[in-house]
Amino acid sequence: MSEPPRPKPWAVRKPEDWLKQIRALPPHVLKKLDSVVATMIHSPDPRKHGEWKNTKYGSAFVAELDRSYRLAYQVLEDEHKILIIRVGSHPEVYGKESRI
């Protein structure tokens, strides 16, 4: 028997200031970010890895990287692309202080 076809990997588009954003992350969050993005790339539906939220950049899917850090992204279905909007602390993504 042959295996079912694997889904085509999603392309990822990162913001222009991506290096600046990731340099500010603690090492454990950077490791988690790599894992989450790799999982989303090979997922049939990357939207399932986040929740639809309002961010200071508009509505986007947001994945929790740890208690304080988030990854905001959109899925461009027609282009088969994940558009990363922002990775950072809760206030950097949502534009407000955490309620925790």
N, C-alpha and C positions, 0 to 999 in steps of 0.2 A: 504494500500500500504506500501511496505517496502522502507526504505531509501536506496539510492545507497551506495555501500561500500565505506568507508573512505579510503583514501590512507594510506599505511603503513608509520609510522613516520620514518624519516631519522635518522640514528645514527650520532653522532658528535664526531670527533676526534680533540682534542685540542693539541697545541704544548706543549712541555715539560716546557717551560717557561711561560705558560699561566697565572699563578698567578702573576708573575712579570709584565706581560703586563697589566693585568686588575687593578692592584694596582695603576698604573700610570694614570688611567683614572679619569676625573672629575665625580662626582656623576650623573650628568644629562646624560653623555655619557654612563655610566655603565647601567643606566636604559634603554636607547635606545638600547644598545647592547643586553640586556636580551630579549627585545621585538622583535628585528630583528631575533635573533637566534631561539626563540620560533616559530615565524611565518615561518621561513625556515624549521624547523623540520616537521611541519604539512602541508607543501606545496606540491602539486603534482610535482612541478619543482622548486627547490630552486635557479636555475640559474636566474630565472626571478626577483630575489630580488637584483641583482647586475649587473654591466656592465663588460664585458671582457676587462681587462686592462693589461698593462705591469707594473709590480711592481719590486722592487729590489730583489724579490724572484722568479721571472719568471712571466709568464702570469697567471692571476687568475681572478676570479670574484671579484669585489670590490663593497661593499655596503657603502653608505655614512651614517654615524651616526650623524654627524652635519657638520658644515662648515669646521671644522679642522680635524675631526677624521674619520677613515675608517676601515672597516673590509674586509680583503682579505681572500678568500676561494676558494676551488676547490670542484667540485662535482664528486664523484667516483660512477658513475652510476651502475657498476657491483656489487659493494659492498653495494649499497644503503646507502652511507655515505657522510657526509659533512666534508671536511678536512679544518679546520681553519688554516690558514697560519700565519696571523698576525693581531692584532688589535692595532691601535695606531694613532699617528698624521700623517698628510700628508707626512712629510719627513721620518717618520719611515716606512711607507708602500711603498712609491714610491722611496725613496732614493734621493729626490731632494726637494728643497724649493717650496712652493706653488707659483703659478703665480698670486695669488689674491692680 
